């Protein structure tokens, strides 16, 4: 009796292919698990009382494993907003923000700015430079790795290492309460 009959050969090839597909599927699941976010894609809301942040001050938070900066802009910060010709993307065409947020001040409420507190090129931590603190610059945000500059609306200046404005997380502001992870209610 011949061991390699056509039927037996076909069954062996089919079983080996099924085993190979199962192995590829299993390895794919393992790899996708390695690159997923720690909390998964679940974004739990975080409420922040804005009354504790005075004008001209900022608060740093951690939300869903990322750093968030909440800035209460004062008059000097509004006056220090960069002119369009100094910015790489003044109309905010290339950044990640809800389209209904104004491109000029990039907030649901003009005096409040909510952004991820990391540069858009290397993810470095941001520091706030107050208006008038440096003679050659009106102030804003500077990343600590490559000294990239952003204005007080989180818009990147021309000639900087980063090419995108600061990213805005999903949020809404109800009176004096910020809710990170919540959809904005249209006006």
N, C-alpha and C positions, 0 to 999 in steps of 0.2 A: 504494500500500500504506500502510495506517494505522500510524504508529509506536507508538501507545499502545493496542495490542490488550489485551484483558483479561488474557491470559496474561503478556504482557511487563510490564504494570503490576504484577501480582501478584508476579512475580519481583523487580522493582526494590524494591518495598516490603519483601519478605522479606529481601533482601540488606541493605538499610539497617537494618532492625530487628536482624539478626544482628550487624552492625557496631556498633550502639549497645550491645547487650548485652555484646559483647566489650570495648568501651571502658569501660563501667561496671564490669565484673569486674576489669579491669586497674587502674583507678583505686582500686577497693576494696582490692586487694592492696597497692598502694603506700601507701595511708593506714594500713592495719593494720601495715605494717612500720615506719612512723614512730613508732607508739605502743607498740611491743613493748619488752620489757626488753632491755638490752644482751646478756645471756647467754641470751636466750630463756627458756623455762620449765624449763630444766635446772637442778636444784639439786644441785651437787656437794657432797658431805659435807666438813666441815672438823672435824678433831680438835683438841681443846684439852686440855692437861695442866692439871688443876685444882690440882695441888699447888703451882703457882707463885703462886696467889692466896691471900693470907693472909686470915683472918677480918677483916671490916670493910673489905676492899678490893674494888676492881672492876677488871675488864680490859675494854678496848674493842677490838672486832674489826671487820673488814669481811668480810661474807659475802654473796655473790650481789649485790653492788652496794649493799648496805644496811649501816648501822651496827648492831652488836649490842653489848649490854652484859651482862657476866657479873658478878654480884655475889655475893660470899661473905658472907652476913649473919652478924653476931655477935649476942651477947645483947642489946646496947643497941638494935640495929636491930629485933630481934623485939619488944622492949618498946615501941618507938616506933611499931609498926604502929597505924594509926588505928582508932578505934572505928567500928563500922558507921554510926552516926548522922552521922558527919562525912563519909562517902563518898557519892559520887553513885551508884555501882553496886557496893555491897559484895559482892553475890552473884555478880558477874561474869557477869551474864546477857547483856549486850550487847557483850562484848568478843570478840576473836579468840584463842581458846586451845583446846587439846584439852579436851574435857569431863571427862576423867578427872583433870585437874589440880585440886587443891584450890583453892577460891575464896578461902580465907583467906590463904594464903601464896603461892599461884600458882606452885608449882614441883613438879617430880617428887620432889625431895629438899628438905625444908624449908629447909636452910641455903643453898641455891643458887637464885638468880633469874636467868633468862635472858630478856631482852626486847630488842626492837628499840630502839635508843637514840635515838628520835625521838618528839616529841610526836604525839598522835593527831589534832590539829586542823590544824597547819601543817607538821608534819614537822621541827620545829626540834630542834636538838641538846639533849640533857639534861645537866644538871650534878647532882652528888650533893651534898646538904646533910646533913652528919653530925648525929646526935642532939646536941642542946644547942648547936649552932652559932648558932641564931637563937632568941631568947627566946620569940617568939610561935608557934613551930612546932616539932614534934617531929623534923623532918627527913624526908628522902626524896629525891625527884627534882624538879627544877624545870626547865621549858623556858626556853631563853635568849631567846626572842622575846617572849612575852607573860607570862612568869613563872607559868605554870600549874603547880600542885603535884600530886604523886603521892606516896603513901606508899611504904614499902620493899617492898611487894608489887606496886608498879606500878599501884595503884588510884587513880583520880582523886578529888580532894576535891570536895565540893559547891561551887558558885559559881565554878568555874574555867572558862576559855575552852573547854577540851576537854570532851567529853561521853562519852569512852570510855576505858577502862583501857588501859595500854600493851599492845601486841601481843606475843604470845609466838611466836617462830619454831619450826618443827618441830625437835625435838632429842631426844636421850636422854642420860642420864648412866649410865655404867658404872663403878662404883667412883669413881676420881678422874680419869675421862676423860669429857669432854663431846664429843658428836658432833652438830654442827649439820647439819641436813638429813636426819637419820635418824629413823625411826619409833621411838616408845617401845615397849619390850617390856613387855607387861602383867605385873603382879605376881600 
